[in-house]
Amino acid sequence: MKHFLIILFALLSCVLYGQSKYNYVHFNKLTEIEGTEYVIATIEHKGKMFETNELFLLFINTLNG
């Protein structure tokens, strides 16, 4: 019985850990930088409990994309 519980809990933890993916990607509105051809945007990868896992800051050149 003890070995069965150890295997069960190990399998359960592996299955639950495998479910945490970066499924939720949020973009904010684009902010134009006056006097230049660039805009600023941020991308957030959020987990299942909506905590921010990764945050990116993008500088996008509007002349060539």
N, C-alpha and C positions, 0 to 999 in steps of 0.2 A: 504494500500500500504506500509506503514511504517513497519508493522509486517511482511509482505512478504519479504521485503528487509533484515530485521534482520535475519529471518530464512534462507534466501538464502545465506547470507554471513557466517553465522555460519555453515551451511552445507558445503559450499565451503571450508572453512578453515579446517574442519574435514577431508574432502576427500583429500585435498592436503597434509595435515600433515601425513596422513596414507600412502602416497606414498613414503615417505623418508625411505628407508630400506638400510641396508648395503649389497647391491647387488654386490659391486665391491670389491673383495679381491685380493690384490697384494702381491706376495712373491718376495723377492730378491734372488740373488744367495747365495748359502751356502758358508760361510767363514770358512775354516779349522783352528783350533787353533793348532799350531805346538807343538809337544811334549805331546799332550793329545789325548784322543779318542773323543773329543767333536767338534761339528761344531756350528756356530752361524747363525741364520736366523732371519729375521724380517717379520712380517705380518702387512699389513696396510688395514684397512677397510675404503674405500673411498665412499663418498656420490655421488649424481648425479652431483654435480658441481665440483667433484674431489677434494674436501677438505678432509683432513685426519680426520676421526672421532675417530678412535682408532688406537694405535700403540702397537704392542707386540714384545718383544725380546725373542727369543727361544734359549735355549742351548740344543742341541740334542746329546745324547750319541750314538755314532755309533756302539758300541758293542752290545747293546740290543735294539736300536731303540728308 
